[in-house]
Amino acid sequence: EIIKEKIKDLDPKFIPIETNDFESLIAYIEDYIQASNTTNNESLNDEPTAEEMLVGIGWITKDQLDECLLESDEKKIPLDAVFYSKEYLSYERIVSYLKNTLVRLFQKLILL
């Protein structure tokens, strides 16, 4: 809400990320968590990923997820950008997905 208020006159629909900073941050955190290999972390690994949750709640199908993961990997672009370009997820749902991804990563960090 605070961000919406500050940028209300801009009316953004999608703000692309030009660099891989976000992807790099997530990869660094995931590597750090994996290297820590604690008991708490192992129990969290049994939980579904943010991507699996998108399928579980019905926002996308498993086939759509697999297609997007493949394209993201092949083109070296963020997964959220693929979701948006294919119009599989709205801007609001992409924001929710990214928030969920970060929250889950930070929860794992806190438990280390």
C-alpha atoms as one frame of an Amber mdcrd trajectory, in Angstrom:
protein
   0.000   0.000   0.000   2.807   2.427   0.826   4.480   1.771  -2.524   1.175
   2.097  -4.382   0.616   5.481  -2.721   4.072   6.755  -3.676   3.756   5.695
  -7.309   0.014   6.214  -7.768   0.546   8.723 -10.588   2.760   6.314 -12.551
   0.195   3.488 -12.748   2.768   0.745 -13.449   1.527  -2.574 -14.808   4.821
  -4.450 -14.949   8.280  -3.370 -13.921  10.828  -5.607 -15.669  14.083  -6.377
 -13.944  16.935  -5.501 -16.276  19.616  -7.418 -14.405  19.853 -10.771 -12.706
  20.225  -9.168  -9.282  17.045 -10.758  -7.913  17.922 -14.185  -9.319  21.469
 -13.862  -7.975  20.208 -12.986  -4.506  17.881 -15.984  -4.424  20.619 -18.306
  -5.717  23.057 -17.010  -3.081  20.535 -17.519  -0.264  19.633 -21.011  -1.499
  23.320 -21.970  -1.720  23.923 -20.637   1.777  20.976 -22.592   3.166  22.037
 -25.772   1.410  25.603 -25.414   2.699  24.357 -24.982   6.265  22.495 -28.330
   6.135  20.879 -28.069   9.570  18.129 -30.225  11.015  15.619 -27.379  10.753
  16.540 -26.805   7.140  16.075 -30.467   6.260  12.493 -30.402   7.505  11.768
 -27.346   5.355  13.049 -29.132   2.255   9.987 -31.399   2.434   7.703 -28.410
   1.873   6.566 -27.570  -1.678   8.443 -24.851  -3.520   6.766 -21.553  -4.368
   6.463 -22.816  -7.938   4.803 -26.052  -6.814   2.407 -23.994  -4.726   1.348
 -22.071  -7.863   0.259 -25.401  -9.335  -1.264 -26.581  -6.062  -3.536 -23.543
  -5.735  -4.498 -23.752  -9.399  -2.945 -20.533 -10.690  -1.040 -22.484 -13.373
  -0.921 -26.086 -14.538   2.026 -28.454 -14.113   2.541 -28.348 -17.891   2.632
 -24.543 -17.854   5.144 -24.582 -15.000   7.379 -27.081 -16.795   7.186 -25.014
 -19.994   8.104 -21.818 -18.144  10.935 -23.463 -16.202  12.423 -24.764 -19.450
  12.170 -21.387 -21.189  13.573 -19.574 -18.152  16.542 -21.931 -18.085  17.143
 -21.855 -21.857  16.870 -18.067 -22.220  18.476 -17.310 -18.843  15.623 -15.021
 -17.837  13.717 -14.837 -14.542  10.823 -17.249 -14.193   8.417 -14.461 -13.277
   9.187 -12.723 -16.591   8.239 -15.918 -18.453   4.986 -16.211 -16.490   4.164
 -12.629 -17.451   5.198 -12.839 -21.114   3.061 -15.944 -21.608   0.208 -14.258
 -19.721  -0.060 -17.241 -17.366  -0.013 -14.985 -14.301  -1.242 -11.436 -13.769
   1.031  -8.750 -12.359  -0.636  -9.114  -8.952  -0.100 -12.868  -8.883   3.545
 -12.481  -9.930   4.082 -10.068  -7.033   2.447 -12.590  -4.710   4.678 -15.387
  -6.096   7.860 -13.285  -5.637   6.820 -12.324  -2.112   6.168 -15.971  -1.255
   9.571 -16.965  -2.670  11.409 -14.387  -0.567   9.438 -15.115   2.601  10.209
 -18.838   2.330  13.919 -18.166   1.785  14.138 -15.833   4.750  12.225 -18.312
   6.939  14.879 -20.888   6.118  17.647 -18.399   6.938  16.102 -17.593  10.306
  16.056 -21.283  11.237  19.764 -21.764  10.484
